Amino acid sequence: MKYEITPGKFITFEGGEGVGKSTNIRFVQAWLEARGIECRVTREPGGTPLAEDIRSILLAARDESVDPMAELLLVFAARAQHVNQLIKPALEEGTWVLCDRFTDATYAYQGAGRGLDLEQIEQLENLVQGGFRPDCTVILDAPVEIGMSRAKNRGQLDRFEQEQREFFEKIRGFYRGLANAGGQSRYALVDASVDLESVQEQLSVILQRLV
């Protein structure tokens, strides 16, 4: 008898700098694995050798000004490789995929932050992903000053982390708008300004709805 494999779920984690994505993704992974659910943790840009190479190009501080459109195209080049070589195959095997950032980050950073046309981003999204979207997107939200203070404590800042506060305020505003938009049921807003235990209590409630 041949058994059908139930596809895994694709959960993405979004938010500005220093909101605790990495720490809380590890918590979610442990929570799911304790319940017998196999997980794969990945990130964007990155996730495969080629996509990680593109990540290094994107994050490196440089004297040359990076054109926003060049940045956008590099992000989607990495995403095409990531989706087709890692994310979709894992989901098809029944593995849940937990991803640190995905396409919502492109709308937030290159769209709201850099000022690129959201319709152009949508066109690239449809070209690269077709109808493929996350099952759930967790938005970790904290005031910009809190996030940037945490980011600075991690060590040397990358090219994005060196942007001005206005850039990050636009990004936070965009994310909060996504979470508050009517009919956007896949988004879950988490208050990441509180202590870690309280953040993870919020995550547990979200996870209980997914399993």
N, C-alpha and C positions, 0 to 999 in steps of 0.2 A: 504494500500500500504506500502510495506517495503522499506525503504530508506537505501542505502549502506552508511556506514561511510567512509569518506575519511581518510586514515591513516595520523597521524601527521608526522612532519619532525623531524629528529634527528640531532641536531646541537651540535658539541663538540668544546670546547675552549682549546687551547694548548699554551704552552710557558713555559719559565723558571720561576724561583722564582721572585716575585715582579713585574710582567708585567701588573697587574691590571685585572686579569681574573674575580674575584668576582665582582668588581665594574662594569665592562662592561657587565657581564652576567645580572646584574640587569637592566642595560640600555636596553639591547636586550629584556628582559622580558617585560619591560614597553612599548617599541616600538611595540612589537607584540600584547600585550593585548589592547593597544589603537586602534588597528585595528581589534579587535574582535577575536583574535586568542588565544585560551587557551594554557597555558604553564605550564610545570612542570620543576622546577630547581633541579638538583641533582649534585652529585660529585663522583669522583673516587680517591682512593679507598673509598667506602662507598655507601650511598644511601638507604640501608636497615639496620635494626638492626644488622643482622649478619655481613654484609659487613662493617658496622661502627666499629664493634668489631675488625675486621681484620685490619681496618685502624689504630686503636689505637695501635695495635701490631707493625705495620709497621713504624709508625712515632715516636714511643717512643725512646728517647735516652737511650742507654744501654751500660753497660761495655762489654757485650758479643759481639763479632764480628758476624754480620749477613751474612751468606753465600749468595752470589748473587742468586744462584738457589733457595734457600729457599724463598728469597724475591720475586722472579719471580712467584713461585708457589702460594704464598699467594695473590699476586696481581690478578692472574687469578681465584683463588678460590672466592675472593670477586666479581670479574667481572661476574662470572657465576651466582651468586645469584642476582646481580644487574640487569643484562640483562633480566633474566627470570622472576624475581619477580616484577620489577618496570618498566624498560624501555620499553620492548616489550608490556606489557599490556597497558601502557599509550598511546603508539603510535597507538595501535589497536583501542583505544577509540576515536582517532582523536586529541589527545593532542600532542602538540609539546613538545619535551624534550630538555632542554638545560643542557649540562653536562660539568662540570669543570673537564677536562681531560678524556681521554679514552685510547684506545689501542695504539694510536700514542705515548702517554707518556711512555708506556712500552718499545717500541722500542727506544725512546730517552733516558730514564733514565737507564733501565736495559740493553739495548743493547749498545747504544753509550757511555753512562756514565759508566756502570759497565763492559762493554766488553763482554757481553754474546752473543752467536751465534744468529744472526738475524733469521736464518732458524729455530732454535728451538723455538724462540718466535712466528714465523709464524705458526708452527705446533700447538702450544697451542692456538693461535688465531683461527685457523680453527676448532680445537676440541671444544672450548668453544662457539664460535660465529657462526660456519658454514659460510654462506655467508653474515651475518649481518654486515653492515658497516654504518657509519654516512652518512647523506645526504650532510652535509657541515661541514668542519673543519676550524675554525678560528684560525690562529696562530698569537698570539700577540708577537711581537718581539721587544726587547730592548737590548742594550749592557749589558753584565753581571754586570759591576760595578753599573749601574743604578738600575737594578733589585735587586741586593743584598743590596744596600743602602736602598731601599724601604722596603725590607723584614726585615731588622734589625730594622727599625722604627716601625714595627708592634708588636715587643715584643720578647719573648723568641723563639729561633730558634728550629725547630724540627730536627730529625735525618738527613733528607735529606738536609735541609737548612744549616747544619753545615759542609757540604762537601767543599772541596777545589775549588778554582776558575777554575782549569783545568777541573774538572768534569762538571761544568756549561757551560764552553766554548764548550765542546764536545756536550752537549745537544743542545745548541743554534745552533751550526753548523748543527746538524742533522735536526732540525726543518726547518732551512732555506733551506736545501737541499730538503726536502719534498715539500716545497712551490714552489721551482724553478724547480722541475722535470717535464719534458715534459709529457703531458697526464694525470697529476694528477689534474683533474678539480675540485675535491671537496675541495681543499685547497685554502684558502684565507689568504694572508699575510697582517698583519696590523702593521704599524709602531707605537709601543707603547711607544716610547721614547719622543714623542711630548706631548703637553698639552692635557688634557682629552677631551676638546671640539673637537679637531682635530681627536683624536682617534675615537670618537663617530660619527663624520662625515664619516669616512671610513667605520664604521660598518653599517651605514644607507644605504650606496651604496650597500653593500653586501646583506643586508636584502631585499632591493627592488628587487633584482634578484630572491629571494626565494619565495616571497609571490605571 
